[in-house]
């Protein structure tokens, strides 16, 4: 524990200006980021008597060993810089409104020549229209299935689209009239784009226009005695009405707004947000976060809005409804307006439909917090017990709050890869996961698993030592100011394997002079825990939470290694016969396959036809022709037809 007085700045050193500050621990890791209208007043509050501070604040200042600050000219700049630092450094003492899952969106790729409707998750892409988020992907698929009757736009993948175009035959959706089949030219690109624009307009809330249009066409078809078309339009009208019924109007003024609500206790805060577009609820999100900062509800709202809208993950609407206005809500409104490119109204609803909707959102937040507490109680207890078990059974000096595990994956000595996974406080920290391609002394791989383990452990900790020795502030890259990749040491290193793997890892640590890291191996057969140099293993009880945690860490490392190994092996197996043709690079290969549609078509062509492809001369055409008609060498792993299939 650090004495805050040891790093407290002198009063005259701190400017009385707005700015952003950050606390760092002895290893250089940024643990807290904040902003202030007056840096002098705010920072002075952290160095008061520890007994007067909130317990979380006291823990933070005694964990830190350094404080730095940056002066800015306006509070809007302070908001932007605070958000960017929180996103960059991921401080452990800041509230992180992390969603517990990736919500799906209904997306229309308007940036493509033939726009496609699909389910999308993750970061938003330019040129794509998004609707949602939805709570379940099946809800999107039901909506799309209904709307494709009226707006038969493309919904297939790029691969299916290309194969249909090459064979001049549409897929099943084209035959059942749920796709206008632009792949085979049934509709022009311009007409297909108009269909996509109508689809987006309907999803954006302009439902009445299309419902009335289909009704009018249905009556006209009936008056012309075209009853077959009238019946089809009747079914289309029913599909539109079912989609409209699923999105009931909640705000009569057809406004665009996001409605936020919080439910909190001393330890956690539950967040709910309803996305309302055109007066209809288009999406809902909710999650629970730990309250690691001593913030009131207004400050929690400010931090929430920064994180929800800061990374572009959510569109900023014209109006944002919140349960409490932050103290600097005017500056926050300006910041939101900058993100949106137009004025944004930030306010607390007090009456009418918007107040009723806000109450509904708050009820959802309260229910989610109650459910989370029931589920979380057992999980928190088991994690704490697991760390205590490991500390006691392995005789560690402290609880292993950071555990790293290394696993090796290979196929008969080829495509060797190593994985490193990280668990902090008993939970995976996926941003710190790393892959290693095992090179060995020859550059083509290690001779066996122990040599591979020695190499991976050596590379991981030699990098840590190098980063610590070459930087003035441990843990921070001097050029970028960002956290370094390997600067933080684990309290416990786990290797997948028994005595041979543990011995190899211990030898690597000893060769590097690393002595303050506990090392164990977990053998798969009997789940035995092996310590370096011990003749017999430590056998943890089968009901031990510590053993369960080690198994989860080991299994995660194995999964991570296998996934990377399969990618490398898959790339090696997709070699084409064209790869071995001298002078034929990727661009020319692509040109040939695009011209002849497949490797089979290229093989059927003569030298003159190959030479007609732009960039392929007569000499290279002859070389390609000879390579494709040459018998494969014995033992070759190339599969001549794999790229043209």
C-alpha positions in Angstrom: 0.0 0.0 0.0 1.4 3.4 -1.0 1.3 6.5 1.2 -0.5 9.2 -0.9 1.8 11.8 0.7 4.8 10.3 -1.1 3.6 11.4 -4.5 1.4 14.4 -3.7 2.2 17.3 -5.9 3.1 20.6 -4.3 0.1 23.1 -4.2 1.8 25.6 -6.5 2.5 22.9 -9.2 -1.2 22.2 -9.9 -2.9 24.8 -12.2 -6.3 26.3 -11.3 -7.6 25.4 -14.8 -9.9 22.8 -16.3 -8.2 19.6 -17.3 -8.0 15.8 -17.2 -5.9 13.9 -14.7 -4.8 10.2 -14.3 -3.5 8.1 -11.5 -0.9 5.3 -12.2 0.3 2.4 -10.0 3.9 1.5 -9.4 4.0 -0.6 -12.6 2.9 2.4 -14.7 -0.6 1.1 -15.3 -3.2 3.9 -15.4 -5.8 3.0 -12.8 -8.1 6.1 -12.7 -8.9 8.9 -15.1 -11.0 12.0 -14.2 -11.7 15.6 -15.3 -12.2 18.8 -13.3 -13.2 22.4 -13.8 -10.3 23.2 -11.4 -7.5 20.7 -11.3 -6.1 22.3 -8.1 -9.3 21.9 -6.1 -10.1 18.4 -7.4 -6.7 16.9 -6.9 -6.4 18.4 -3.4 -9.6 16.5 -2.5 -7.8 13.2 -3.2 -5.0 13.9 -0.7 -7.2 14.6 2.3 -7.1 12.4 5.5 -7.8 8.8 4.3 -10.4 8.3 7.0 -12.5 11.1 5.4 -12.4 9.6 1.9 -14.9 7.1 0.5 -13.5 3.6 0.8 -13.2 3.2 -3.0 -11.4 6.5 -3.3 -9.1 5.6 -0.4 -8.3 2.3 -2.1 -7.5 4.0 -5.4 -5.1 6.7 -3.9 -3.2 4.0 -1.8 -2.9 1.8 -4.9 -1.5 4.7 -7.1 2.0 6.0 -6.9 1.9 8.8 -9.4 -0.6 11.5 -10.7 -0.4 13.4 -13.9 -2.6 16.0 -15.6 -3.2 17.8 -18.9 -4.7 21.3 -19.0 -7.4 22.0 -21.6 -9.1 25.2 -22.7 -12.7 24.2 -22.3 -14.8 21.7 -20.5 -16.0 20.2 -23.8 -12.3 19.4 -24.6 -12.0 17.9 -21.1 -15.0 15.6 -21.8 -13.4 14.4 -25.0 -10.0 13.9 -23.5 -11.4 12.1 -20.5 -13.3 9.7 -22.7 -10.3 9.0 -25.0 -8.1 8.2 -22.0 -10.6 5.9 -20.4 -11.0 4.1 -23.7 -7.2 3.9 -24.2 -6.0 2.9 -20.7 -9.0 0.9 -19.5 -8.5 2.1 -15.8 -9.7 -0.4 -13.2 -11.1 2.2 -10.8 -13.4 3.9 -13.4 -17.0 2.8 -13.9 -17.1 0.9 -17.2 -20.5 0.7 -18.8 -19.7 -2.5 -20.6 -22.6 -4.3 -22.2 -22.8 -8.0 -21.3 -23.4 -9.0 -24.8 -23.1 -7.8 -28.4 -26.5 -6.7 -29.6 -27.6 -7.5 -33.2 -28.6 -4.8 -35.6 -30.6 -5.0 -38.8 -28.2 -3.6 -41.4 -28.6 -2.6 -45.0 -25.2 -2.3 -46.8 -26.1 0.8 -48.9 -22.4 1.2 -49.8 -22.4 -1.9 -52.0 -23.5 -1.9 -55.7 -26.3 -4.3 -54.7 -27.3 -3.5 -51.1 -27.8 -6.4 -48.8 -30.0 -6.8 -45.7 -28.5 -8.8 -42.9 -27.9 -9.2 -39.2 -24.8 -7.4 -38.0 -23.0 -7.2 -34.7 -19.9 -5.3 -33.5 -18.5 -2.0 -34.8 -20.5 -0.1 -37.3 -19.2 0.2 -40.9 -19.4 3.3 -43.1 -22.0 3.2 -45.9 -24.3 0.9 -44.0 -27.7 1.8 -42.5 -28.4 0.3 -39.1 -31.8 -0.3 -37.3 -32.0 -1.5 -33.7 -30.4 -2.8 -31.6 -32.6 -5.8 -31.2 -32.5 -8.1 -28.1 -32.4 -11.3 -30.3 -31.2 -12.1 -33.8 -34.3 -14.2 -34.5 -36.5 -11.0 -34.1 -34.5 -9.4 -36.9 -34.9 -12.5 -39.1 -38.6 -12.6 -38.5 -38.9 -9.0 -39.5 -36.8 -9.4 -42.6 -38.7 -12.5 -43.7 -41.9 -10.6 -43.6 -40.6 -7.5 -45.4 -38.9 -9.4 -48.2 -42.3 -10.2 -49.6 -42.8 -6.4 -50.2 -39.2 -5.3 -50.6 -37.4 -8.3 -52.3 -33.8 -7.0 -51.9 -30.7 -9.1 -51.7 -30.0 -11.0 -48.5 -27.4 -13.5 -49.6 -23.6 -13.4 -48.8 -21.0 -12.3 -51.3 -20.0 -15.9 -52.0 -23.6 -17.0 -52.8 -24.1 -13.9 -54.9 -21.0 -14.6 -57.0 -21.8 -18.3 -57.5 -25.3 -17.5 -58.6 -23.9 -14.9 -61.1 -21.3 -17.4 -62.4 -24.0 -20.2 -62.9 -26.7 -17.8 -64.1 -29.1 -19.4 -61.7 -30.6 -17.5 -58.7 -30.8 -19.1 -55.2 -34.0 -20.4 -53.6 -35.2 -16.9 -52.5 -35.1 -15.8 -56.1 -37.4 -18.7 -57.1 -39.9 -17.9 -54.3 -40.0 -14.2 -55.1 -38.3 -13.1 -51.8 -35.4 -11.7 -53.8 -35.4 -9.7 -57.0 -32.4 -11.7 -58.1 -30.0 -8.9 -59.2 -27.3 -11.6 -59.4 -28.8 -12.9 -62.7 -30.0 -9.5 -64.0 -33.7 -9.7 -63.3 -33.5 -6.2 -61.9 -31.2 -3.3 -62.7 -28.8 -2.0 -60.1 -30.7 1.3 -60.0 -34.1 -0.4 -59.4 -32.6 -2.7 -56.8 -31.2 0.4 -54.9 -34.6 2.0 -55.0 -36.0 -1.1 -53.3 -33.3 -0.9 -50.7 -34.1 2.7 -50.0 -37.8 1.9 -49.6 -36.9 -0.8 -47.2 -34.8 1.6 -45.1 -37.6 4.3 -45.2 -40.1 1.7 -43.9 -37.7 0.6 -41.1 -37.1 4.3 -40.3 -40.7 4.8 -39.5 -42.4 5.9 -42.8 -44.8 2.9 -42.6 -48.0 4.7 -43.6 -46.8 5.6 -47.1 -46.1 1.9 -48.0 -49.2 0.5 -46.3 -51.4 2.9 -48.2 -49.6 2.2 -51.5 -50.1 -1.5 -51.2 -53.7 -1.0 -50.2 -54.2 1.2 -53.3 -52.6 -1.4 -55.6 -54.6 -4.2 -54.1 -57.9 -2.4 -54.8 -56.8 -1.5 -58.3 -55.9 -5.1 -59.0 -59.3 -6.3 -57.7 -61.2 -3.7 -59.8 -59.3 -5.0 -62.9 -60.4 -8.5 -61.9 -56.7 -9.5 -61.5 -57.6 -11.5 -58.4 -54.3 -13.5 -58.3 -52.3 -10.2 -58.0 -54.8 -8.8 -55.6 -54.4 -11.9 -53.3 -50.7 -11.5 -53.4 -50.9 -7.9 -52.5 -53.3 -8.7 -49.7 -50.7 -11.1 -48.2 -48.0 -8.3 -48.6 -50.3 -5.9 -46.8 -50.7 -8.4 -44.0 -46.9 -8.8 -43.7 -46.5 -5.0 -43.4 -49.2 -4.7 -40.8 -47.6 -7.5 -38.7 -44.3 -5.7 -38.7 -46.0 -2.4 -37.8 -47.8 -4.1 -34.9 -44.5 -5.3 -33.5 -43.4 -1.7 -33.2 -46.2 0.1 -31.5 -46.2 3.9 -31.2 -45.1 5.0 -27.7 -44.6 8.7 -28.5 -47.3 10.5 -30.4 -45.0 13.3 -31.7 -43.0 10.8 -33.7 -39.7 12.0 -32.2 -36.3 10.4 -32.2 -35.0 9.9 -28.7 -33.0 7.7 -26.4 -34.4 7.1 -22.9 -31.9 6.1 -20.2 -32.6 4.9 -16.7 -30.5 3.8 -13.7 -31.0 1.5 -10.8 -28.2 1.3 -8.3 -27.0 0.2 -4.9 -23.7 0.6 -3.1 -21.8 -1.8 -5.3 -23.4 -1.9 -8.7 -25.5 0.1 -11.2 -28.0 -1.3 -13.7 -28.5 0.6 -17.0 -31.4 0.4 -19.4 -31.8 2.4 -22.6 -34.7 2.4 -25.1 -34.0 3.6 -28.6 -37.1 5.4 -30.0 -37.1 6.4 -33.6 -40.2 7.9 -35.3 -42.1 7.5 -32.0 -41.6 3.7 -32.1 -39.2 1.6 -29.9 -36.6 0.3 -32.3 -34.3 -1.3 -29.8 -33.5 -1.9 -26.2 -30.2 -2.5 -24.3 -29.4 -3.2 -20.7 -26.4 -4.2 -18.6 -25.0 -4.0 -15.1 -21.6 -2.5 -14.0 -19.7 -2.3 -10.8 -19.6 1.0 -9.0 -15.9 1.4 -8.6 -16.0 5.2 -8.4 -17.5 7.4 -5.7 -20.0 9.1 -8.1 -23.5 10.3 -7.5 -26.3 9.6 -10.0 -25.8 12.8 -12.0 -22.1 11.9 -12.5 -22.9 8.4 -13.4 -25.2 9.7 -16.1 -22.4 11.8 -17.5 -20.0 8.9 -17.6 -22.8 6.7 -19.2 -23.4 9.1 -22.0 -19.7 9.5 -22.7 -19.2 5.8 -23.1 -22.4 5.1 -25.0 -22.0 7.8 -27.6 -18.2 8.3 -27.5 -17.1 5.4 -29.7 -19.8 5.8 -32.4 -21.5 2.6 -31.3 -24.8 4.4 -31.0 -26.3 7.2 -33.1 -27.0 10.4 -31.3 -30.7 11.3 -31.6 -32.2 14.7 -31.5 -33.3 14.2 -27.8 -31.7 12.3 -25.0 -33.9 11.7 -21.9 -32.0 10.9 -18.6 -33.0 10.4 -15.0 -30.7 13.2 -13.7 -29.0 16.1 -15.4 -25.2 16.2 -15.0 -23.8 19.3 -13.3 -22.1 20.4 -16.6 -25.1 19.4 -18.8 -24.6 22.4 -21.1 -21.1 21.3 -22.0 -22.3 17.7 -22.4 -25.0 18.8 -24.7 -22.5 20.7 -26.8 -20.3 17.5 -26.9 -23.3 15.4 -28.1 -24.1 18.0 -30.7 -20.6 17.7 -32.0 -21.0 14.0 -32.3 -24.4 14.3 -34.1 -23.6 17.3 -36.2 -26.8 19.1 -35.1 -28.4 20.4 -31.9 -29.1 17.8 -29.2 -31.6 18.4 -26.3 -30.6 16.7 -23.0 -33.3 16.8 -20.4 -35.3 15.0 -17.7 -38.9 14.2 -18.6 -41.4 15.5 -16.0 -44.9 14.7 -17.5 -46.8 13.1 -20.3 -45.9 10.1 -22.5 -42.1 10.7 -22.2 -42.3 10.5 -18.4 -44.4 7.3 -18.6 -41.9 5.8 -21.0 -39.0 6.8 -18.6 -40.8 5.1 -15.8 -41.1 1.9 -17.8 -37.4 2.0 -18.6 -36.6 2.5 -14.9 -38.8 -0.5 -14.0 -36.8 -2.6 -16.5 -33.5 -1.3 -14.9 -34.7 -2.2 -11.4 -35.8 -5.7 -12.5 -32.5 -6.3 -14.3 -30.5 -5.3 -11.1 -32.6 -7.6 -8.9 -32.1 -10.5 -11.3 -28.4 -9.8 -11.6 -27.9 -9.8 -7.9 -29.5 -13.2 -7.6 -27.2 -14.6 -10.4 -24.1 -12.7 -9.3 -24.0 -13.5 -5.7 -22.9 -17.1 -6.2 -20.4 -16.1 -8.9 -18.7 -13.5 -6.8 -18.5 -15.8 -3.8 -17.0 -18.7 -5.9 -14.4 -16.4 -7.6 -13.2 -15.1 -4.2 -13.1 -18.6 -2.8 -11.2 -19.9 -5.9 -8.5 -17.2 -5.5 -8.2 -17.9 -1.7 -8.0 -21.7 -2.4 -5.1 -21.2 -4.9 -3.2 -18.9 -2.5 -3.5 -21.4 0.3 -2.9 -24.6 -1.6 0.0 -23.3 -3.6 1.4 -21.3 -0.7 1.5 -18.1 -2.6 2.5 -14.8 -0.9 -0.7 -13.1 -2.1 -3.9 -13.8 -3.9 -3.3 -14.5 -7.6 -5.3 -11.6 -9.0 -3.6 -11.9 -12.4 -3.2 -15.4 -13.8 -1.6 -16.1 -17.2 -1.8 -19.5 -18.9 0.3 -20.7 -21.9 -0.6 -23.6 -24.2 1.0 -25.1 -27.3 -0.9 -26.4 -30.3 0.6 -28.3 -33.2 -0.1 -31.1 -35.7 2.7 -33.6 -35.9 5.2 -30.8 -35.3 3.9 -28.5 -38.0 2.2 -25.1 -37.7 3.2 -24.8 -34.1 1.6 -21.9 -32.2 1.4 -20.8 -28.6 -1.4 -19.0 -26.8 -1.3 -16.8 -23.8 -4.6 -16.0 -22.0 -5.1 -13.7 -19.0 -7.5 -13.8 -16.1 -7.9 -10.9 -13.7 -9.9 -11.3 -10.6 -11.0 -14.7 -11.8 -12.5 -13.3 -15.1 -10.9 -13.5 -18.6 -9.3 -10.3 -19.9 -9.4 -10.9 -23.6 -7.8 -7.6 -24.6 -4.5 -9.0 -23.1 -4.7 -12.4 -25.0 -1.7 -13.0 -27.3 -0.6 -15.5 -30.0 2.9 -16.7 -30.6 4.1 -18.4 -33.8 6.8 -20.9 -32.6 9.9 -20.6 -34.8 12.5 -22.9 -33.1 16.2 -22.8 -33.7 15.8 -23.6 -37.4 13.0 -21.1 -38.0 10.6 -23.9 -38.9 9.3 -24.9 -35.5 10.5 -26.4 -32.2 11.6 -30.0 -31.9 8.9 -30.8 -29.4 6.4 -29.3 -26.9 8.9 -28.6 -24.2 11.2 -26.6 -26.6 8.1 -24.7 -27.9 7.1 -24.0 -24.3 10.6 -22.7 -23.5 10.5 -20.4 -26.5 7.0 -18.9 -25.8 7.8 -18.3 -22.1 11.2 -16.8 -23.0 9.6 -14.5 -25.6 6.8 -13.4 -23.3 9.0 -12.5 -20.3 12.0 -11.2 -22.2 9.6 -8.8 -23.8 8.4 -7.8 -20.4 11.9 -7.2 -19.1 12.8 -5.2 -22.3 9.8 -3.0 -21.9 10.5 -2.3 -18.3 14.2 -1.5 -18.9 13.8 0.8 -21.9 11.0 3.1 -20.6 11.2 5.8 -18.0 7.6 5.0 -16.9 7.1 1.3 -16.6 4.1 0.0 -18.5 3.7 2.9 -20.8 5.0 3.1 -24.4 7.1 6.4 -24.6 6.2 7.0 -28.2 2.5 6.4 -28.2 1.7 6.9 -24.5 -0.4 3.7 -24.6 -0.1 0.7 -22.3 2.6 -1.7 -23.4 1.7 -5.2 -24.5 3.7 -7.3 -22.0 4.6 -4.9 -19.2 2.4 -6.3 -16.4 3.6 -9.5 -14.7 1.3 -12.2 -13.6 1.0 -13.3 -10.0 0.7 -16.9 -11.2 1.8 -18.5 -14.5 0.0 -21.7 -15.5 1.3 -24.0 -18.3 -0.7 -26.7 -19.9 1.2 -29.9 -19.1 3.1 -31.9 -16.5 6.6 -32.0 -15.2 8.4 -31.6 -18.6 6.5 -28.5 -19.6 6.8 -27.0 -16.1 10.6 -27.7 -16.2 10.9 -26.0 -19.5 9.0 -22.9 -18.3 11.0 -22.8 -15.1 14.2 -23.0 -17.1 13.1 -20.1 -19.3 12.3 -17.9 -16.3 15.6 -18.8 -14.6 17.6 -18.0 -17.8 15.9 -14.5 -17.8 16.4 -14.0 -14.1 12.7 -13.8 -13.3 12.2 -15.0 -9.7 9.1 -13.3 -8.4 6.5 -15.2 -10.5 4.8 -18.4 -9.2 4.7 -21.2 -11.7 2.5 -24.3 -11.9 1.5 -26.9 -14.5 -1.9 -28.5 -14.9 -1.8 -32.0 -16.3 -4.9 -33.1 -18.3 -5.1 -36.8 -17.4 -5.7 -36.5 -13.6 -5.9 -32.7 -13.3 -2.8 -32.7 -11.2 -1.0 -29.5 -10.3 2.7 -29.7 -10.7 5.2 -27.3 -9.1 8.8 -26.8 -10.4 11.3 -29.3 -9.0 8.7 -31.2 -7.0 8.7 -35.0 -7.3 5.0 -35.3 -6.5 2.0 -33.1 -7.7 -0.3 -31.1 -5.6 -3.8 -32.8 -5.8 -6.5 -30.3 -5.2 -9.9 -31.6 -4.0 -12.3 -32.3 -6.9 -14.8 -29.8 -5.4 -12.1 -27.1 -5.0 -13.1 -23.7 -6.6 -9.4 -23.2 -7.1 -9.2 -26.3 -9.3 -12.3 -25.2 -11.3 -10.6 -21.8 -11.9 -7.4 -23.5 -13.1 -9.4 -25.7 -15.4 -11.2 -22.7 -16.9 -8.0 -20.9 -17.5 -6.3 -24.0 -19.1 -9.4 -24.7 -21.3 -9.5 -21.1 -22.4 -5.8 -21.2 -23.4 -6.4 -24.5 -25.2 -9.4 -23.0 -27.1 -7.4 -19.9 -28.0 -4.4 -21.9 -29.3 -6.6 -24.3 -31.3 -8.5 -21.5 -33.0 -5.2 -19.8 -34.1 -3.7 -23.1 -35.1 -6.7 -24.0 -37.3 -6.4 -20.6 -39.1 -2.7 -21.1 -39.9 -3.3 -24.7 -41.0 -6.3 -23.6 -43.1 -4.3 -21.0 -44.9 -1.6 -23.6 -45.7 -4.1 -26.1 -47.0 -5.8 -23.6 -49.4 -2.8 -23.3 -51.7 -3.6 -23.4 -55.3 -1.7 -24.9 -58.2 -1.2 -21.3 -59.4 0.9 -20.5 -56.2 3.9 -22.4 -57.7 3.9 -20.7 -61.1 6.9 -18.4 -61.2 6.1 -14.7 -62.0 2.4 -15.2 -61.1 1.6 -13.1 -58.1 -1.7 -12.7 -56.2 -3.0 -9.9 -58.5 -2.4 -11.9 -61.7 -3.9 -15.0 -60.1 -7.0 -13.0 -59.2 -7.2 -11.6 -62.8 -7.0 -15.1 -64.3 -9.7 -16.6 -62.0 -12.0 -13.6 -62.5 -11.6 -14.0 -66.3 -12.1 -17.8 -66.5 -14.5 -18.0 -63.5 -12.7 -21.0 -61.9 -9.5 -23.0 -62.0 -11.4 -25.6 -64.0 -12.2 -23.0 -66.7 -8.6 -21.8 -66.7 -7.3 -25.3 -67.2 -9.5 -25.8 -70.2 -8.2 -22.7 -71.9 -5.3 -22.8 -74.4 -2.2 -20.6 -74.4 -3.7 -17.9 -76.7 -6.8 -17.5 -74.6 -4.7 -17.2 -71.4 -2.5 -14.6 -73.0 -5.6 -12.4 -73.7 -6.0 -11.7 -70.0 -4.6 -8.2 -69.1 -1.2 -8.5 -67.5 -0.5 -12.0 -68.8 1.8 -12.1 -71.8 2.5 -15.0 -74.2 5.5 -16.3 -72.2 3.7 -16.3 -68.8 0.6 -17.8 -70.5 2.7 -20.7 -71.7 4.2 -21.1 -68.2 0.7 -21.1 -66.6 -0.6 -23.6 -69.2 2.3 -26.0 -68.6 2.0 -25.7 -64.8 -1.7 -26.6 -64.9 -1.2 -29.6 -67.1 1.8 -31.0 -65.3 1.4 -34.1 -63.1 1.6 -33.1 -59.4 4.7 -34.2 -57.5 4.5 -37.1 -55.1 3.5 -36.0 -51.6 2.4 -32.6 -52.7 -0.2 -31.0 -50.5 -1.5 -28.6 -53.2 -5.1 -29.1 -54.2 -5.4 -27.8 -57.8 -9.1 -27.1 -57.7 -9.6 -25.6 -54.3 -9.6 -21.9 -55.4 -11.8 -22.5 -58.4 -14.4 -24.6 -56.7 
